[in-house]
Amino acid sequence: MKSIPVLLLMLLLSGCGHTSSSQPYFEPPAPPQGKARVYMMRTQVIQGSFYDSVFSVNDSAVVGLNDQTYSWVLVTPGLHKVSAGVRPDPHNVRLTLPVEEGQEYFVEYTQENMVEMVRVKSAKDGKTMVKRYSYIPVK
């Protein structure tokens, strides 16, 4: 009976794990020919802040981010589905991103009034954000 509270605490703490990083922003090389760069960023959130937000591109998970972290991925031109949530799921918040060769795009996962959303930020605003965030590489 005494071990039940300990077991519950261990289960709770195991769900609180984050991918961590202390690597500050760095300027990556320009996208190679035939590619574009999509930055994925997570702001500080309240609801679900104990969990990483898993970003997916075209329904393939690419990285888990926590508060004020970012990553990026190279993609081919065309339409791409970008989504984010606690785990890969068809019901995650998502957007369709039209991508052009050689360009950079900034996709933010955030919450406003406890509503989660992914949205595209302008290049100027996105670059300002990632410069304040820590980098987590795509696995």
Phi and psi in degrees as GROMACS dihedral restraints (atoms count N, CA, C in turn):
[ dihedral_restraints ]
;  ai    aj    ak    al  type     phi  dphi    fc
    3     4     5     6     1   -68.5    20    10
    4     5     6     7     1   -24.7    20    10
    6     7     8     9     1   -80.0    20    10
    7     8     9    10     1   -14.8    20    10
    9    10    11    12     1   -62.7    20    10
   10    11    12    13     1   -47.8    20    10
   12    13    14    15     1   -60.6    20    10
   13    14    15    16     1   -37.9    20    10
   15    16    17    18     1   -65.0    20    10
   16    17    18    19     1   -44.0    20    10
   18    19    20    21     1   -62.0    20    10
   19    20    21    22     1   -43.4    20    10
   21    22    23    24     1   -63.0    20    10
   22    23    24    25     1   -40.9    20    10
   24    25    26    27     1   -63.7    20    10
   25    26    27    28     1   -42.5    20    10
   27    28    29    30     1   -62.7    20    10
   28    29    30    31     1   -41.8    20    10
   30    31    32    33     1   -64.2    20    10
   31    32    33    34     1   -41.0    20    10
   33    34    35    36     1   -63.0    20    10
   34    35    36    37     1   -47.2    20    10
   36    37    38    39     1   -66.9    20    10
   37    38    39    40     1   -32.8    20    10
   39    40    41    42     1   -66.8    20    10
   40    41    42    43     1   -26.5    20    10
   42    43    44    45     1   -82.2    20    10
   43    44    45    46     1    -4.6    20    10
   45    46    47    48     1   -98.9    20    10
   46    47    48    49     1     7.8    20    10
   48    49    50    51     1   -70.8    20    10
   49    50    51    52     1   140.5    20    10
   51    52    53    54     1  -121.1    20    10
   52    53    54    55     1   152.5    20    10
   54    55    56    57     1   -77.8    20    10
   55    56    57    58     1   124.7    20    10
   57    58    59    60     1  -111.9    20    10
   58    59    60    61     1   157.3    20    10
   60    61    62    63     1  -155.6    20    10
   61    62    63    64     1   144.4    20    10
   63    64    65    66     1  -121.8    20    10
   64    65    66    67     1    11.3    20    10
   66    67    68    69     1   -81.0    20    10
   67    68    69    70     1   116.4    20    10
   69    70    71    72     1   -72.5    20    10
   70    71    72    73     1   174.5    20    10
   72    73    74    75     1   -55.7    20    10
   73    74    75    76     1   144.3    20    10
   75    76    77    78     1  -140.4    20    10
   76    77    78    79     1   151.0    20    10
   78    79    80    81     1   -81.3    20    10
   79    80    81    82     1   111.8    20    10
   81    82    83    84     1   -77.1    20    10
   82    83    84    85     1   161.3    20    10
   84    85    86    87     1   -65.5    20    10
   85    86    87    88     1   160.2    20    10
   87    88    89    90     1   -59.3    20    10
   88    89    90    91     1   149.7    20    10
   90    91    92    93     1   -60.1    20    10
   91    92    93    94     1   140.7    20    10
   93    94    95    96     1   -67.9    20    10
   94    95    96    97     1   166.7    20    10
   96    97    98    99     1   -55.7    20    10
   97    98    99   100     1   135.3    20    10
   99   100   101   102     1    84.5    20    10
  100   101   102   103     1     7.7    20    10
  102   103   104   105     1  -132.2    20    10
  103   104   105   106     1   164.5    20    10
  105   106   107   108     1  -136.0    20    10
  106   107   108   109     1   159.6    20    10
  108   109   110   111     1  -107.3    20    10
  109   110   111   112     1   131.0    20    10
  111   112   113   114     1  -115.0    20    10
  112   113   114   115     1   114.7    20    10
  114   115   116   117     1   -83.9    20    10
  115   116   117   118     1   139.3    20    10
  117   118   119   120     1  -118.5    20    10
  118   119   120   121     1   129.7    20    10
  120   121   122   123     1  -132.9    20    10
  121   122   123   124     1   145.8    20    10
  123   124   125   126     1  -123.1    20    10
  124   125   126   127     1   124.4    20    10
  126   127   128   129     1   -77.2    20    10
  127   128   129   130     1  -179.9    20    10
  129   130   131   132     1   -76.0    20    10
  130   131   132   133     1   126.9    20    10
  132   133   134   135     1  -121.5    20    10
  133   134   135   136     1   159.4    20    10
  135   136   137   138     1   -97.7    20    10
  136   137   138   139     1   -58.7    20    10
  138   139   140   141     1   -72.3    20    10
  139   140   141   142     1   119.9    20    10
  141   142   143   144     1    79.6    20    10
  142   143   144   145     1    19.8    20    10
  144   145   146   147     1   -67.5    20    10
  145   146   147   148     1   -14.4    20    10
  147   148   149   150     1   -76.5    20    10
  148   149   150   151     1   -12.1    20    10
  150   151   152   153     1  -117.4    20    10
  151   152   153   154     1   149.9    20    10
  153   154   155   156     1   -68.4    20    10
  154   155   156   157     1   152.1    20    10
  156   157   158   159     1   -98.4    20    10
  157   158   159   160     1   119.0    20    10
  159   160   161   162     1   -87.4    20    10
  160   161   162   163     1   119.2    20    10
  162   163   164   165     1   -90.8    20    10
  163   164   165   166     1   136.8    20    10
  165   166   167   168     1  -124.7    20    10
  166   167   168   169     1   145.1    20    10
  168   169   170   171     1  -120.7    20    10
  169   170   171   172     1   122.9    20    10
  171   172   173   174     1    52.3    20    10
  172   173   174   175     1    44.2    20    10
  174   175   176   177     1    67.6    20    10
  175   176   177   178     1    15.7    20    10
  177   178   179   180     1  -114.1    20    10
  178   179   180   181     1   120.3    20    10
  180   181   182   183     1   -62.9    20    10
  181   182   183   184     1   134.0    20    10
  183   184   185   186     1  -119.0    20    10
  184   185   186   187     1   -30.1    20    10
  186   187   188   189     1  -165.1    20    10
  187   188   189   190     1   149.3    20    10
  189   190   191   192     1  -107.3    20    10
  190   191   192   193     1   125.5    20    10
  192   193   194   195     1  -119.0    20    10
  193   194   195   196     1   148.3    20    10
  195   196   197   198     1  -116.2    20    10
  196   197   198   199     1  -171.4    20    10
  198   199   200   201     1   -52.7    20    10
  199   200   201   202     1   130.1    20    10
  201   202   203   204     1    53.7    20    10
  202   203   204   205     1    48.8    20    10
  204   205   206   207     1  -126.7    20    10
  205   206   207   208     1   163.8    20    10
  207   208   209   210     1  -147.7    20    10
  208   209   210   211     1   165.5    20    10
  210   211   212   213     1  -152.5    20    10
  211   212   213   214     1   177.1    20    10
  213   214   215   216     1  -148.9    20    10
  214   215   216   217     1   159.2    20    10
  216   217   218   219     1  -141.1    20    10
  217   218   219   220     1   148.2    20    10
  219   220   221   222     1   -93.7    20    10
  220   221   222   223     1   134.0    20    10
  222   223   224   225     1  -132.8    20    10
  223   224   225   226     1   161.4    20    10
  225   226   227   228     1   -82.4    20    10
  226   227   228   229     1   157.8    20    10
  228   229   230   231     1   -60.9    20    10
  229   230   231   232     1   152.9    20    10
  231   232   233   234     1   130.8    20    10
  232   233   234   235     1  -169.2    20    10
  234   235   236   237     1   -89.4    20    10
  235   236   237   238     1   131.8    20    10
  237   238   239   240     1  -129.7    20    10
  238   239   240   241     1   139.0    20    10
  240   241   242   243     1   -90.8    20    10
  241   242   243   244     1   125.5    20    10
  243   244   245   246     1  -118.0    20    10
  244   245   246   247     1   129.4    20    10
  246   247   248   249     1  -138.4    20    10
  247   248   249   250     1   164.5    20    10
  249   250   251   252     1  -150.9    20    10
  250   251   252   253     1   147.2    20    10
  252   253   254   255     1  -179.2    20    10
  253   254   255   256     1  -177.5    20    10
  255   256   257   258     1   -63.4    20    10
  256   257   258   259     1   -30.6    20    10
  258   259   260   261     1  -150.9    20    10
  259   260   261   262     1   161.3    20    10
  261   262   263   264     1   -59.4    20    10
  262   263   264   265     1   126.9    20    10
  264   265   266   267     1  -159.1    20    10
  265   266   267   268     1   138.0    20    10
  267   268   269   270     1   -62.2    20    10
  268   269   270   271     1   -17.0    20    10
  270   271   272   273     1   -94.3    20    10
  271   272   273   274     1     4.2    20    10
  273   274   275   276     1   -64.0    20    10
  274   275   276   277     1   159.4    20    10
  276   277   278   279     1   -65.5    20    10
  277   278   279   280     1   141.5    20    10
  279   280   281   282     1  -150.4    20    10
  280   281   282   283     1   165.7    20    10
  282   283   284   285     1  -148.3    20    10
  283   284   285   286     1   160.2    20    10
  285   286   287   288     1  -103.3    20    10
  286   287   288   289     1   125.8    20    10
  288   289   290   291     1  -113.5    20    10
  289   290   291   292     1   112.7    20    10
  291   292   293   294     1   -78.2    20    10
  292   293   294   295     1   122.6    20    10
  294   295   296   297     1  -114.8    20    10
  295   296   297   298     1   134.2    20    10
  297   298   299   300     1  -113.4    20    10
  298   299   300   301     1   144.2    20    10
  300   301   302   303     1   -54.4    20    10
  301   302   303   304     1   138.4    20    10
  303   304   305   306     1    80.2    20    10
  304   305   306   307     1    -3.4    20    10
  306   307   308   309     1   -93.7    20    10
  307   308   309   310     1   164.7    20    10
  309   310   311   312     1  -118.1    20    10
  310   311   312   313     1   139.4    20    10
  312   313   314   315     1  -127.8    20    10
  313   314   315   316     1   147.2    20    10
  315   316   317   318     1  -125.1    20    10
  316   317   318   319     1   114.1    20    10
  318   319   320   321     1  -112.3    20    10
  319   320   321   322     1   126.5    20    10
  321   322   323   324     1  -112.4    20    10
  322   323   324   325     1   133.5    20    10
  324   325   326   327     1   -99.3    20    10
  325   326   327   328     1   127.3    20    10
  327   328   329   330     1  -151.2    20    10
  328   329   330   331     1   178.1    20    10
  330   331   332   333     1  -133.7    20    10
  331   332   333   334     1   137.5    20    10
  333   334   335   336     1  -131.1    20    10
  334   335   336   337     1   125.4    20    10
  336   337   338   339     1    52.8    20    10
  337   338   339   340     1    42.4    20    10
  339   340   341   342     1    64.4    20    10
  340   341   342   343     1    17.8    20    10
  342   343   344   345     1  -107.2    20    10
  343   344   345   346     1   123.6    20    10
  345   346   347   348     1   -83.6    20    10
  346   347   348   349     1   149.1    20    10
  348   349   350   351     1  -156.5    20    10
  349   350   351   352     1   154.8    20    10
  351   352   353   354     1  -116.8    20    10
  352   353   354   355     1   140.6    20    10
  354   355   356   357     1  -150.6    20    10
  355   356   357   358     1   157.5    20    10
  357   358   359   360     1   -89.9    20    10
  358   359   360   361     1   131.6    20    10
  360   361   362   363     1  -100.1    20    10
  361   362   363   364     1   155.3    20    10
  363   364   365   366     1   -63.9    20    10
  364   365   366   367     1   157.3    20    10
  366   367   368   369     1   -58.2    20    10
  367   368   369   370     1   -40.8    20    10
  369   370   371   372     1   -64.1    20    10
  370   371   372   373     1   -50.5    20    10
  372   373   374   375     1   -66.2    20    10
  373   374   375   376     1   -40.8    20    10
  375   376   377   378     1   -62.7    20    10
  376   377   378   379     1   -43.8    20    10
  378   379   380   381     1   -64.5    20    10
  379   380   381   382     1   -39.5    20    10
  381   382   383   384     1   -62.0    20    10
  382   383   384   385     1   -42.1    20    10
  384   385   386   387     1   -64.1    20    10
  385   386   387   388     1   -51.8    20    10
  387   388   389   390     1   -63.9    20    10
  388   389   390   391     1   -27.0    20    10
  390   391   392   393     1   -67.2    20    10
  391   392   393   394     1   -20.3    20    10
  393   394   395   396     1   -96.6    20    10
  394   395   396   397     1    -9.5    20    10
  396   397   398   399     1   -99.3    20    10
  397   398   399   400     1   167.9    20    10
  399   400   401   402     1   -98.5    20    10
  400   401   402   403     1   146.7    20    10
  402   403   404   405     1   -89.2    20    10
  403   404   405   406     1   134.9    20    10
  405   406   407   408     1  -124.8    20    10
  406   407   408   409     1   120.8    20    10
  408   409   410   411     1   -71.2    20    10
  409   410   411   412     1   150.7    20    10
  411   412   413   414     1   -68.9    20    10
  412   413   414   415     1   140.8    20    10
